[in-house]
Amino acid sequence: MRTLYFVSALLLATPAFAQSASDPFSDGPNGAKVHSSGFVCPARIGAFERDAAGENDVQTGADICSYAALDGVYGTIVLTPLTGPYDAKSSLASDFIEQEGTGGKEIAQGTMMLGIKSAPLPVFTRTYRTARAEELEYRILFAGAAVKNWAVEATVEYADPRDAAAEKGFLDAVYAAAAKEIGQ
């Protein structure tokens, strides 16, 4: 009886955590993860190898695929369902505040045309310099665009000029896939 009371009290004292009803990704061909939006997170994007895919924020419904390449190059893709107009600058504001708070210096901001060459997407981007070492400048680039009813945000951490081609290839691949796959 005392044990039952203890277990009941423990259950009442334990907070309930939100859990999703299902995994937003299903298995696809060649190790890919297919998101509920239709976006495919392949096992590899150029030199990048996927190391995770799953929920990012249960409250907003955001999901994430993360990638890494040799020499400390990282890329992430965050997919968030839209419930209204999308403003990339506002959506990424907390990331900008974090970069500035840790000493990152904004070095570029603008709109890049990325994805499919016949119908490129206007993608908002902002780049921060986070450190310098010898001939390399360490950077983090944030990108965001609305694709159908989804916000597609990508982040790439890289060293310039060494990893500039990998950074560009990652962004092009992400937004080309988003334009082609989301909503299909």
C-alpha positions as CSV (number, residue, x, y, z in Angstrom):
1,M,0.0,0.0,0.0
2,R,2.8,2.4,0.9
3,T,4.6,1.6,-2.4
4,L,1.4,2.3,-4.4
5,Y,1.0,5.7,-2.6
6,F,4.6,6.6,-3.4
7,V,4.2,5.7,-7.1
8,S,1.0,7.6,-7.3
9,A,2.6,10.7,-5.7
10,L,5.6,10.4,-8.0
11,L,3.3,10.3,-11.1
12,L,1.4,13.3,-9.9
13,A,4.6,15.3,-9.2
14,T,6.2,14.5,-12.6
15,P,5.5,17.1,-15.2
16,A,3.9,16.1,-18.5
17,F,6.0,16.7,-21.5
18,A,4.5,17.4,-25.0
19,Q,5.1,14.5,-27.4
20,S,4.3,14.4,-31.0
21,A,1.8,11.8,-32.3
22,S,4.2,10.6,-34.9
23,D,7.7,11.0,-36.4
24,P,7.6,13.7,-39.1
25,F,10.1,11.7,-41.2
26,S,9.7,8.4,-42.9
27,D,12.4,6.2,-44.5
28,G,13.2,6.9,-48.1
29,P,15.4,5.2,-50.7
30,N,19.2,5.2,-50.2
31,G,19.0,6.2,-46.5
32,A,17.0,9.3,-47.2
33,K,14.5,10.7,-44.7
34,V,11.2,12.0,-46.2
35,H,9.6,14.8,-44.3
36,S,5.8,15.1,-44.1
37,S,6.0,18.2,-46.3
38,G,7.5,16.1,-49.1
39,F,11.0,17.5,-48.6
40,V,13.7,14.8,-48.8
41,C,16.7,14.9,-46.5
42,P,19.1,12.7,-48.4
43,A,21.9,10.8,-46.6
44,R,24.4,13.1,-48.3
45,I,24.4,16.6,-49.8
46,G,27.7,17.0,-51.6
47,A,30.4,16.7,-49.0
48,F,27.8,16.8,-46.2
49,E,26.6,13.7,-44.5
50,R,23.3,13.7,-42.6
51,D,23.7,13.0,-38.9
52,A,20.2,13.6,-37.6
53,A,16.6,14.2,-38.6
54,G,13.7,14.8,-36.3
55,E,11.6,17.3,-34.4
56,N,13.1,20.7,-33.6
57,D,10.3,22.5,-31.8
58,V,7.1,20.8,-30.9
59,Q,5.2,24.0,-30.3
60,T,5.9,25.5,-33.8
61,G,5.9,22.1,-35.6
62,A,9.5,22.8,-36.8
63,D,11.6,19.8,-37.8
64,I,15.3,19.6,-38.6
65,C,17.8,17.7,-40.6
66,S,21.5,18.3,-39.6
67,Y,24.6,17.6,-41.7
68,A,28.3,17.6,-41.1
69,A,31.3,17.5,-43.4
70,L,35.0,17.2,-42.8
71,D,37.0,20.1,-41.3
72,G,34.1,21.4,-39.1
73,V,31.7,22.4,-41.8
74,Y,28.0,22.1,-40.6
75,G,24.7,22.6,-42.2
76,T,21.1,22.4,-40.9
77,I,17.7,22.6,-42.5
78,V,14.7,23.6,-40.5
79,L,11.2,23.1,-41.9
80,T,8.3,24.9,-40.2
81,P,4.7,24.9,-41.3
82,L,3.4,28.4,-42.0
83,T,0.2,29.8,-40.5
84,G,0.6,33.2,-42.2
85,P,3.0,35.4,-44.1
86,Y,6.7,34.5,-43.7
87,D,9.4,37.1,-42.8
88,A,12.8,35.4,-42.7
89,K,14.5,38.3,-40.9
90,S,11.9,38.1,-38.0
91,S,11.9,34.3,-37.9
92,L,15.7,34.2,-37.7
93,A,16.0,37.1,-35.2
94,S,16.8,35.0,-32.2
95,D,19.7,33.3,-34.1
96,F,21.0,36.8,-35.0
97,I,20.8,37.9,-31.4
98,E,22.7,34.8,-30.3
99,Q,25.5,35.4,-32.9
100,E,25.9,39.0,-31.9
101,G,25.9,38.1,-28.2
102,T,28.8,35.7,-28.7
103,G,30.9,38.2,-30.7
104,G,29.8,37.5,-34.2
105,K,30.0,40.4,-36.6
106,E,27.4,40.8,-39.4
107,I,29.3,41.0,-42.7
108,A,26.6,40.6,-45.3
109,Q,22.8,40.6,-45.7
110,G,20.7,40.3,-48.8
111,T,18.6,38.2,-51.1
112,M,20.1,35.4,-53.1
113,M,18.4,33.6,-55.9
114,L,18.9,29.9,-55.2
115,G,17.6,26.5,-56.3
116,I,16.3,25.6,-59.7
117,K,17.9,27.8,-62.4
118,S,14.7,28.0,-64.4
119,A,12.7,29.2,-61.4
120,P,15.0,30.3,-58.6
121,L,13.7,31.2,-55.2
122,P,14.4,34.6,-53.5
123,V,16.2,33.5,-50.3
124,F,17.0,36.0,-47.5
125,T,20.5,35.5,-46.2
126,R,22.6,37.0,-43.4
127,T,26.3,36.1,-42.8
128,Y,28.3,36.6,-39.6
129,R,32.1,36.3,-39.1
130,T,32.6,34.4,-35.9
131,A,36.5,34.1,-35.9
132,R,39.7,34.4,-37.9
133,A,42.6,32.1,-37.9
134,E,45.6,32.5,-40.2
135,E,44.2,32.7,-43.7
136,L,40.6,31.5,-42.8
137,E,37.6,33.5,-41.8
138,Y,35.0,31.4,-39.9
139,R,31.5,32.2,-40.8
140,I,27.9,31.3,-40.2
141,L,25.3,31.9,-42.9
142,F,21.5,32.0,-42.1
143,A,19.0,31.6,-45.0
144,G,15.3,31.5,-45.1
145,A,12.5,31.4,-47.7
146,A,8.8,30.5,-47.9
147,V,8.2,27.5,-50.1
148,K,4.5,26.8,-50.6
149,N,3.1,26.6,-47.0
150,W,6.5,25.9,-45.4
151,A,9.4,28.0,-44.1
152,V,12.6,26.5,-45.2
153,E,15.6,27.8,-43.2
154,A,19.2,26.7,-43.7
155,T,22.3,27.4,-41.7
156,V,25.8,26.7,-42.8
157,E,28.9,27.0,-40.6
158,Y,32.1,27.1,-42.7
159,A,35.6,28.6,-43.2
160,D,36.1,31.1,-46.0
161,P,37.6,30.7,-48.6
162,R,38.3,27.0,-48.0
163,D,34.7,25.9,-47.7
164,A,32.9,28.5,-49.9
165,A,32.1,26.1,-52.7
166,A,30.6,23.5,-50.2
167,E,28.5,26.3,-48.6
168,K,27.1,27.4,-51.9
169,G,26.5,23.8,-53.0
170,F,24.6,23.0,-49.8
171,L,22.4,26.1,-50.2
172,D,21.7,25.4,-53.8
173,A,20.8,21.8,-53.2
174,V,18.5,22.6,-50.2
175,Y,16.5,25.2,-52.1
176,A,16.3,23.3,-55.3
177,A,15.0,20.3,-53.4
178,A,12.5,22.5,-51.5
179,A,11.1,24.0,-54.7
180,K,10.8,20.6,-56.3
181,E,9.6,18.4,-53.4
182,I,7.5,20.4,-51.0
183,G,3.9,19.8,-51.5
184,Q,4.4,17.0,-54.0
